[in-house]
Each structure stands twice: as structure tokens, then as C-alpha cells.
Amino acid sequence: MLIKRDVLERIRSGEITLQFRRWRRRTVRENGTLKTKLGIITIGSITPVSADQVTDEDAARAGLGDRAGFHCWLATMKPGELDRIEVGWLGDAEDEAQPVHTRAVSPPST
């Protein structure tokens, strides 16, 4: 799962706590982690959704503003299954010397 740097920074600050992905095959696992250039992201629940199920609150939590912003984003994505993914920040890249299993984990907020 590739995430742009500005989105990573907003996940780190807690501004973004949700992501949407449209894919043919998931590349992350529920309750797992994702190593990025800035640090480690926690992956919470992954829920298949239809575009009609996405609320304004969901879109805002994903940094897309509202449902209209979500639909603009969705129009730029390739076909595939749409998932709603809870995300949180586990630690910065410089913390990587500490094994992931020993770090304090804050689950993504719901």
C-alpha cells in the first residue's frame, strides 16, 4: 500500500485515521503494520464497502473533506474492490532500531 508523504505526515499528526483503497488484491493485513519512509503505520480493521456507504465523516477522517471529495478521489482510481482501512501511527523511522513488537501500540481510533 503506497501512501503519499503528505498523507503520511497527516497520519502521524492524527489528522487522518482512515484510508480507502480500491484494489484487486489487498496488500496489507488487518491488525498489522506497514513500514513507510517516515515510520510505521498500524493497520486496524479493513472493511469492504460500497461507495454509497461512505459518509461525510469517513471522508473527513480520510483527509478527503466530504463525500464529494471522496467521489472525486474514487473517480481517479483503477477498478477493484473498495476497502475502508483504519490507520494509526506507531513510530517514526528513526525508532526502527527498536523491534516493532516491543513498541507501545495505540490502536486506530474508530
C-alpha positions as CSV (number, residue, x, y, z in Angstrom):
1,M,0.0,0.0,0.0
2,L,1.7,3.2,-1.2
3,I,0.9,6.4,0.8
4,K,2.0,9.9,-0.3
5,R,4.3,11.8,2.0
6,D,1.8,14.5,2.8
7,V,-0.8,11.9,3.8
8,L,1.8,10.1,6.0
9,E,2.5,13.3,7.8
10,R,-1.2,13.8,8.4
11,I,-1.5,10.2,9.7
12,R,1.5,10.9,12.0
13,S,-0.2,14.0,13.4
14,G,-3.5,12.1,13.9
15,E,-5.4,14.3,11.4
16,I,-6.0,11.2,9.2
17,T,-7.2,8.0,10.8
18,L,-8.8,6.3,7.8
19,Q,-7.8,5.3,4.3
20,F,-9.7,4.0,1.4
21,R,-8.2,1.7,-1.2
22,R,-9.5,0.2,-4.4
23,W,-7.5,-2.9,-5.4
24,R,-7.7,-6.3,-6.9
25,R,-5.8,-7.9,-4.0
26,R,-5.1,-6.5,-0.6
27,T,-1.5,-5.6,0.2
28,V,-2.0,-5.1,3.9
29,R,-3.4,-7.3,6.7
30,E,-6.0,-6.4,9.3
31,N,-4.3,-5.6,12.7
32,G,-0.9,-5.5,11.0
33,T,1.7,-2.8,10.4
34,L,3.1,-1.1,7.3
35,K,6.7,0.2,7.1
36,T,6.9,3.5,5.3
37,K,9.7,6.0,4.7
38,L,8.5,8.2,7.6
39,G,7.8,5.3,10.0
40,I,5.4,2.5,10.9
41,I,1.7,2.7,10.4
42,T,-0.8,0.5,12.3
43,I,-3.5,-1.1,10.2
44,G,-6.7,-1.7,12.2
45,S,-9.9,-3.1,10.7
46,I,-10.3,-3.5,7.0
47,T,-13.9,-3.4,5.8
48,P,-15.2,-3.9,2.3
49,V,-17.6,-1.0,1.4
50,S,-19.5,0.3,-1.5
51,A,-19.0,4.0,-2.5
52,D,-22.6,4.7,-1.4
53,Q,-21.8,3.6,2.2
54,V,-19.0,6.2,2.7
55,T,-20.2,9.0,4.9
56,D,-19.0,12.7,5.2
57,E,-17.4,11.7,8.5
58,D,-15.5,8.8,6.8
59,A,-14.3,11.1,4.0
60,A,-13.1,13.7,6.5
61,R,-11.2,11.1,8.6
62,A,-9.5,10.1,5.3
63,G,-8.5,13.6,4.6
64,L,-10.9,13.9,1.6
65,G,-13.1,16.6,3.0
66,D,-16.6,15.2,2.4
67,R,-18.4,12.6,0.2
68,A,-18.0,14.8,-2.9
69,G,-14.2,14.8,-2.3
70,F,-14.3,11.1,-1.8
71,H,-16.1,10.6,-5.1
72,C,-13.6,12.9,-6.9
73,W,-10.8,10.7,-5.5
74,L,-12.6,7.5,-6.3
75,A,-13.0,8.6,-10.0
76,T,-9.2,8.7,-10.3
77,M,-8.7,5.1,-9.0
78,K,-8.5,1.9,-11.1
79,P,-11.3,-0.6,-10.8
80,G,-11.3,-3.0,-7.9
81,E,-12.7,-3.8,-4.5
82,L,-13.1,-0.8,-2.3
83,D,-12.0,-1.2,1.3
84,R,-12.2,1.1,4.4
85,I,-9.0,0.9,6.4
86,E,-8.4,2.2,9.9
87,V,-4.9,3.6,10.3
88,G,-2.8,5.0,13.1
89,W,0.8,6.0,13.8
90,L,3.2,3.5,15.6
91,G,6.6,5.2,15.4
92,D,9.0,7.3,13.3
93,A,11.6,5.8,11.0
94,E,14.4,6.7,13.5
95,D,12.7,4.5,16.1
96,E,13.2,1.5,13.9
97,A,16.1,0.2,15.9
98,Q,13.5,-0.9,18.5
99,P,11.7,-4.0,17.4
100,V,8.1,-3.4,16.4
101,H,6.8,-6.0,18.9
102,T,8.3,-4.0,21.8
103,R,6.8,-0.7,20.9
104,A,3.7,0.7,22.6
105,V,0.8,0.4,20.2
106,S,-2.1,2.9,20.1
107,P,-4.9,1.2,18.1
108,P,-6.5,3.3,15.4
109,S,-9.5,5.3,16.8
110,T,-12.9,4.4,15.5
